[in-house]
Amino acid sequence: MRHVLQRLRRYAAPGLALAVMLAAAGPAATAPVYMGPPPQVGASPSGQQPGTPPAGQQPGAPPPADQAVPPSAPGSSTQAPVGPGAQAGQSDQPYTVQPGDVLQISVVGEPEVTGAVTVSPDGAIQMPLVGRIPAAGATLPQLTDRVTQALKTYIREPQVAITISQTATRQQFVYVLGQVGRPGAYQMQEGLTIAGAIAAAGGPTPSAELTHAFIMRKSQTIPIDLQSLLVDGNTQANAQVQPGDVIMVPQGRDRVLLMGAVARPGAYVINPGDRLVDLLSAAGGSAQGAQLKNVGIIRHTVQANTAAAPNKPTVTQVDLTKFYTKGDMTQNVELQAGDIVYVPERGQHPIWDSFLNTLGGLGWLVWFMH
């Protein structure tokens, strides 16, 4: 027993002394470690790991003065503003204010000049105290500086922030040019088609070459067959147009219009020397019940158009039965550009004077109303 007590005294003394020393020193303190700035997206240019102090800097030391980031002042931004049409990270030009934009202007501690304003059609905004300020074409930082400078006359060190709460609706246009009733620019609507654009422009003129129309779209030239679309009713050719498209309807060759009791009435291109029977053959012949004894060819006479002698259309009546039964070539009339050929049905007795008055009142719109 005495031997055991001696061994306890021998080994307990150093342990007790160590415990007394630790108790006197208090709890262990953790050394301060500078964790560095918040990790950035992507790898650091130097390959340094997040949380590791820069080379030459001791743990626990504040960042060097040249690395300190000053606090952002109201109205300023450390990033390029991202406006409509741009995305963060793109190198596109910053958004510029346009007429119709709705801006939210905030001035710290000044509610009387804080609120939403709309950029007027002349490109300016109207604010209390300072009045009219030009805005169109300016970036948000530029406009913020303008408002800040204007408010300095009335407010000491104004702190201004401007954001876009709503962008103006940008009008977009499609252009229809060439042989149409009203060439020009037409506002783009969602779902606008080729036929819709042509109709808005008043439709093609009698001299239009429908089969050789085309769309100019940026660096492309896209052919379109308006004959198939407008005359034959091929809806598959009725594609949608895009903003900025230019639909060009060129001037066509000599054309005539065939109406009445025929297989395929419509507008037809003629070549020099083509005659009435050639036209009927191209249209698939006369329809059942056609009255071939009283075919009318309506033609504008070539003369001076004056008040005393107005340029009115004339009618040449043709009896095609004489051509088919007797070979009378005088009835197979040679056609001219602009002729309208009308084949009446059996039992009809056209009054050509009334027919001509109707054509004159419609302004020859019957070209495309068959």
C-alpha positions as CSV (number, residue, x, y, z in Angstrom):
1,M,0.0,0.0,0.0
2,R,2.8,2.3,0.8
3,H,4.4,1.5,-2.5
4,V,1.3,2.4,-4.4
5,L,0.9,5.8,-2.7
6,Q,4.5,6.6,-3.5
7,R,3.9,5.9,-7.2
8,L,0.8,8.1,-7.2
9,R,2.6,11.0,-5.6
10,R,5.5,10.6,-8.2
11,Y,3.3,10.8,-11.4
12,A,0.4,13.0,-10.0
13,A,2.7,16.0,-9.2
14,P,3.6,16.9,-12.8
15,G,0.0,16.3,-14.0
16,L,-1.4,18.5,-11.2
17,A,1.1,21.2,-12.0
18,L,0.1,21.1,-15.7
19,A,-3.6,21.4,-14.8
20,V,-2.9,24.3,-12.5
21,M,-1.0,26.1,-15.3
22,L,-3.8,25.6,-17.8
23,A,-6.4,26.8,-15.3
24,A,-4.4,29.9,-14.7
25,A,-4.1,30.6,-18.4
26,G,-7.9,30.4,-19.0
27,P,-9.6,28.9,-22.1
28,A,-7.5,28.6,-25.3
29,A,-8.0,31.6,-27.7
30,T,-8.5,31.0,-31.4
31,A,-6.1,32.9,-33.6
32,P,-7.8,35.5,-35.9
33,V,-7.7,34.4,-39.6
34,Y,-8.6,36.8,-42.5
35,M,-10.8,34.8,-44.9
36,G,-10.4,37.2,-47.8
37,P,-13.1,38.8,-50.0
38,P,-16.2,36.8,-50.9
39,P,-15.4,34.2,-53.6
40,Q,-16.0,35.5,-57.2
41,V,-17.8,33.5,-60.0
42,G,-15.2,31.5,-61.9
43,A,-11.6,30.9,-61.0
44,S,-9.4,33.6,-59.6
45,P,-6.8,35.0,-62.1
46,S,-4.0,34.0,-59.7
47,G,-5.5,30.6,-58.9
48,Q,-5.7,31.5,-55.2
49,Q,-8.1,29.4,-53.2
50,P,-11.0,31.2,-51.5
51,G,-10.3,31.9,-47.8
52,T,-6.5,32.1,-48.3
53,P,-5.0,35.5,-47.5
54,P,-3.0,37.1,-50.4
55,A,0.7,36.5,-50.6
56,G,2.7,38.6,-48.2
57,Q,-0.3,39.3,-45.9
58,Q,-0.5,37.8,-42.4
59,P,-3.7,36.1,-41.3
60,G,-5.9,38.4,-39.3
61,A,-4.7,41.5,-41.1
62,P,-7.2,43.8,-42.9
63,P,-7.0,43.9,-46.7
64,P,-4.6,46.4,-48.2
65,A,-5.8,49.9,-48.7
66,D,-5.7,49.6,-52.5
67,Q,-8.0,46.6,-52.3
68,A,-10.6,48.3,-50.2
69,V,-14.0,48.6,-51.9
70,P,-15.7,51.9,-51.3
71,P,-19.4,51.9,-50.5
72,S,-21.7,52.5,-53.5
73,A,-23.3,55.9,-53.4
74,P,-27.0,56.2,-54.4
75,G,-27.4,56.7,-58.1
76,S,-24.1,55.0,-58.9
77,S,-23.5,51.4,-59.9
78,T,-20.5,49.2,-60.2
79,Q,-22.1,47.2,-63.0
80,A,-23.3,48.2,-66.4
81,P,-27.0,48.7,-66.4
82,V,-29.0,45.9,-67.9
83,G,-31.9,47.2,-69.9
84,P,-34.5,45.6,-72.1
85,G,-32.9,43.7,-75.0
86,A,-29.7,43.1,-73.1
87,Q,-28.7,40.4,-70.7
88,A,-26.2,40.4,-67.9
89,G,-22.7,39.5,-69.0
90,Q,-23.3,40.7,-72.6
91,S,-21.0,43.3,-74.2
92,D,-23.9,45.0,-75.9
93,Q,-24.4,48.8,-75.6
94,P,-26.2,49.9,-72.4
95,Y,-29.9,50.6,-72.7
96,T,-30.8,54.1,-73.7
97,V,-34.0,55.8,-72.6
98,Q,-36.7,56.2,-75.3
99,P,-39.9,58.2,-75.5
100,G,-42.7,56.3,-73.8
101,D,-40.4,54.7,-71.1
102,V,-41.7,54.9,-67.5
103,L,-38.9,55.7,-65.1
104,Q,-38.9,55.4,-61.3
105,I,-36.9,58.2,-59.8
106,S,-35.9,58.0,-56.1
107,V,-34.3,60.8,-54.2
108,V,-33.3,59.9,-50.7
109,G,-35.2,61.8,-48.1
110,E,-37.1,63.9,-50.7
111,P,-40.5,62.3,-51.3
112,E,-41.8,65.4,-53.2
113,V,-39.4,64.6,-56.1
114,T,-39.6,60.9,-55.8
115,G,-42.0,58.9,-58.1
116,A,-42.7,57.6,-61.6
117,V,-42.3,59.8,-64.7
118,T,-43.0,59.0,-68.3
119,V,-40.6,60.1,-71.1
120,S,-42.6,62.4,-73.3
121,P,-42.8,62.1,-77.1
122,D,-40.3,64.9,-77.4
123,G,-37.8,62.9,-75.3
124,A,-38.0,64.8,-72.0
125,I,-39.2,64.1,-68.4
126,Q,-41.0,66.6,-66.2
127,M,-40.0,66.8,-62.5
128,P,-41.1,68.9,-59.6
129,L,-38.7,71.8,-58.7
130,V,-36.5,71.4,-61.8
131,G,-39.1,71.1,-64.6
132,R,-38.1,69.7,-68.0
133,I,-35.0,67.5,-68.3
134,P,-33.9,65.9,-71.6
135,A,-33.9,62.1,-71.3
136,A,-34.2,60.3,-74.7
137,G,-30.9,58.7,-75.8
138,A,-29.3,58.9,-72.4
139,T,-28.1,55.9,-70.4
140,L,-29.4,55.5,-66.9
141,P,-26.1,56.7,-65.4
142,Q,-26.1,59.8,-67.7
143,L,-29.7,60.6,-66.8
144,T,-29.0,60.1,-63.1
145,D,-26.2,62.6,-63.3
146,R,-28.5,65.1,-65.2
147,V,-31.2,64.9,-62.5
148,T,-28.6,65.1,-59.7
149,Q,-27.1,68.3,-61.2
150,A,-30.5,69.8,-61.7
151,L,-31.6,69.1,-58.1
152,K,-28.4,70.6,-56.6
153,T,-29.9,74.0,-57.0
154,Y,-32.7,73.1,-54.5
155,I,-31.4,70.1,-52.5
156,R,-28.0,69.8,-50.8
157,E,-26.1,66.7,-52.1
158,P,-29.1,64.9,-53.6
159,Q,-28.8,61.2,-53.7
160,V,-30.6,60.0,-56.8
161,A,-31.4,56.5,-58.2
162,I,-33.2,55.9,-61.5
163,T,-34.6,52.6,-62.7
164,I,-36.8,51.6,-65.6
165,S,-40.2,50.3,-64.5
166,Q,-41.7,49.9,-68.0
167,T,-40.3,50.2,-71.5
168,A,-42.2,51.8,-74.3
169,T,-43.8,49.7,-77.0
170,R,-41.5,49.9,-80.0
171,Q,-43.5,50.3,-83.2
172,Q,-42.2,48.0,-86.0
173,F,-43.1,48.2,-89.6
174,V,-43.3,46.1,-92.8
175,Y,-42.9,47.9,-96.2
176,V,-45.0,47.1,-99.3
177,L,-43.6,48.7,-102.4
178,G,-44.0,48.5,-106.2
179,Q,-47.3,47.7,-108.0
180,V,-49.7,48.0,-105.1
181,G,-52.5,50.5,-104.5
182,R,-50.9,52.3,-101.6
183,P,-47.1,51.7,-101.4
184,G,-45.6,52.5,-98.0
185,A,-44.8,51.4,-94.5
186,Y,-47.4,49.5,-92.5
187,Q,-47.3,48.9,-88.7
188,M,-46.4,45.3,-87.9
189,Q,-49.1,43.3,-86.1
190,E,-48.6,39.9,-84.5
191,G,-49.4,37.2,-87.1
192,L,-49.3,39.6,-90.1
193,T,-49.1,37.5,-93.3
194,I,-48.1,38.3,-96.8
195,A,-51.7,38.5,-98.0
196,G,-52.6,40.8,-95.0
197,A,-49.7,43.2,-95.8
198,I,-50.7,43.3,-99.5
199,A,-54.3,43.9,-98.6
200,A,-53.4,46.7,-96.3
201,A,-51.5,48.3,-99.2
202,G,-54.6,48.3,-101.4
203,G,-53.9,45.1,-103.3
204,P,-51.9,44.7,-106.5
205,T,-52.4,46.9,-109.4
206,P,-53.4,45.6,-112.9
207,S,-49.8,45.9,-114.0
208,A,-48.3,43.9,-111.2
209,E,-46.3,40.8,-112.0
210,L,-47.7,38.5,-109.3
211,T,-45.4,35.5,-110.0
212,H,-42.2,37.4,-109.6
213,A,-42.8,39.2,-106.3
214,F,-40.2,38.9,-103.5
215,I,-39.4,39.8,-99.9
216,M,-36.2,41.5,-99.0
217,R,-35.3,40.4,-95.5
218,K,-31.9,41.7,-94.2
219,S,-29.4,40.1,-96.6
220,Q,-31.9,37.6,-98.1
221,T,-34.2,37.8,-101.1
222,I,-37.1,35.5,-100.8
223,P,-39.3,34.9,-103.9
224,I,-43.1,34.7,-103.4
225,D,-45.8,33.7,-105.9
226,L,-48.6,36.1,-105.4
227,Q,-50.5,34.5,-108.3
228,S,-50.6,31.2,-106.4
229,L,-51.6,33.0,-103.2
230,L,-54.1,35.7,-104.3
231,V,-55.5,34.2,-107.5
232,D,-55.3,30.4,-107.0
233,G,-56.0,30.6,-103.2
234,N,-52.9,28.6,-102.2
235,T,-52.9,29.3,-98.4
236,Q,-49.6,27.4,-98.0
237,A,-47.9,30.4,-99.7
238,N,-49.3,32.8,-97.1
239,A,-46.3,33.0,-94.8
240,Q,-45.9,35.4,-91.9
241,V,-43.8,38.5,-92.4
242,Q,-41.2,39.8,-90.0
243,P,-40.5,43.3,-88.8
244,G,-38.5,45.2,-91.4
245,D,-39.5,43.0,-94.3
246,V,-39.8,44.8,-97.7
247,I,-42.4,43.2,-100.0
248,M,-41.7,44.2,-103.6
249,V,-44.3,43.7,-106.2
250,P,-42.7,44.3,-109.6
251,Q,-44.4,45.6,-112.7
252,G,-45.5,42.7,-114.9
253,R,-45.9,42.0,-118.5
254,D,-49.1,42.6,-120.6
255,R,-52.1,41.2,-118.8
256,V,-55.8,40.8,-119.5
257,L,-58.7,39.8,-117.3
258,L,-61.1,37.0,-118.2
259,M,-64.5,37.0,-116.5
260,G,-67.9,35.2,-116.7
261,A,-68.8,31.7,-117.8
262,V,-65.3,30.2,-118.2
263,A,-63.6,27.3,-116.5
264,R,-60.9,29.4,-114.7
265,P,-61.6,33.2,-114.7
266,G,-58.8,35.5,-113.7
267,A,-55.9,37.6,-114.9
268,Y,-53.7,36.2,-117.6
269,V,-50.4,37.3,-119.1
270,I,-50.5,37.6,-122.9
271,N,-47.8,37.6,-125.5
272,P,-47.8,39.8,-128.6
273,G,-50.2,38.4,-131.1
274,D,-52.3,36.4,-128.7
275,R,-56.0,36.3,-129.6
276,L,-59.3,35.6,-127.9
277,V,-59.4,31.9,-128.6
278,D,-55.8,31.6,-127.2
279,L,-57.0,33.2,-123.9
280,L,-60.0,30.9,-123.7
281,S,-57.8,27.9,-124.2
282,A,-55.4,29.0,-121.4
283,A,-58.4,29.3,-119.1
284,G,-59.7,25.8,-119.8
285,G,-62.4,26.8,-122.2
286,S,-65.8,28.1,-121.7
287,A,-68.1,26.8,-119.0
288,Q,-71.3,24.8,-119.7
289,G,-74.0,27.3,-120.5
290,A,-71.7,30.0,-121.9
291,Q,-73.2,32.3,-124.4
292,L,-70.4,32.5,-127.0
293,K,-72.5,34.6,-129.5
294,N,-72.3,37.7,-127.3
295,V,-68.7,37.9,-125.9
296,G,-67.6,41.4,-124.9
297,I,-64.1,42.8,-125.0
298,I,-63.8,45.9,-123.0
299,R,-60.9,48.2,-123.9
300,H,-59.6,51.6,-123.0
301,T,-59.1,53.7,-126.1
302,V,-55.8,55.4,-126.5
303,Q,-56.5,59.1,-126.8
304,A,-56.1,62.3,-124.9
305,N,-58.1,62.4,-121.8
306,T,-59.8,65.8,-121.6
307,A,-63.0,67.2,-120.2
308,A,-64.5,67.5,-123.7
309,A,-63.4,64.0,-124.8
310,P,-62.9,61.9,-121.7
311,N,-61.0,58.6,-122.0
312,K,-63.8,56.0,-121.6
313,P,-63.6,52.3,-122.2
314,T,-65.3,50.8,-125.3
315,V,-66.9,47.4,-125.9
316,T,-66.3,45.2,-128.9
317,Q,-68.9,42.4,-129.2
318,V,-67.7,39.1,-130.7
319,D,-69.6,36.1,-131.9
320,L,-67.3,33.1,-131.4
321,T,-69.8,30.7,-132.9
322,K,-68.9,32.1,-136.3
323,F,-65.3,31.4,-135.7
324,Y,-65.9,27.8,-134.5
325,T,-68.5,26.9,-137.2
326,K,-67.3,29.0,-140.2
327,G,-63.7,29.9,-139.4
328,D,-64.5,33.6,-139.4
329,M,-61.1,35.1,-138.3
330,T,-62.6,38.5,-137.7
331,Q,-64.3,37.1,-134.6
332,N,-61.0,35.9,-133.1
333,V,-59.9,39.4,-132.0
334,E,-56.3,40.1,-131.2
335,L,-56.0,41.1,-127.5
336,Q,-54.3,44.1,-126.0
337,A,-52.8,44.8,-122.6
338,G,-55.5,45.8,-120.2
339,D,-58.4,44.2,-122.0
340,I,-61.3,42.7,-120.0
341,V,-63.1,39.8,-121.7
342,Y,-66.5,38.9,-120.4
343,V,-68.3,35.7,-121.5
344,P,-72.0,35.9,-120.4
345,E,-74.1,32.9,-119.5
346,R,-76.9,31.6,-121.6
347,G,-80.0,33.7,-121.1
348,Q,-78.1,36.8,-120.1
349,H,-78.3,39.9,-122.3
350,P,-75.6,42.3,-121.1
351,I,-76.4,45.9,-121.3
352,W,-72.9,47.1,-122.2
353,D,-73.4,50.8,-121.4
354,S,-74.4,49.9,-117.8
355,F,-71.5,47.5,-117.6
356,L,-69.1,50.2,-118.7
357,N,-70.5,52.7,-116.1
358,T,-70.0,50.0,-113.4
359,L,-66.4,49.5,-114.5
360,G,-65.8,53.2,-114.5
361,G,-67.3,53.7,-111.0
362,L,-65.2,50.9,-109.6
363,G,-62.0,52.3,-111.1
364,W,-61.2,49.0,-112.7
365,L,-61.0,47.2,-109.4
366,V,-62.7,44.3,-111.2
367,W,-59.2,43.2,-112.2
368,F,-59.0,41.2,-109.0
369,M,-62.6,40.7,-108.0
370,H,-63.4,37.8,-110.2
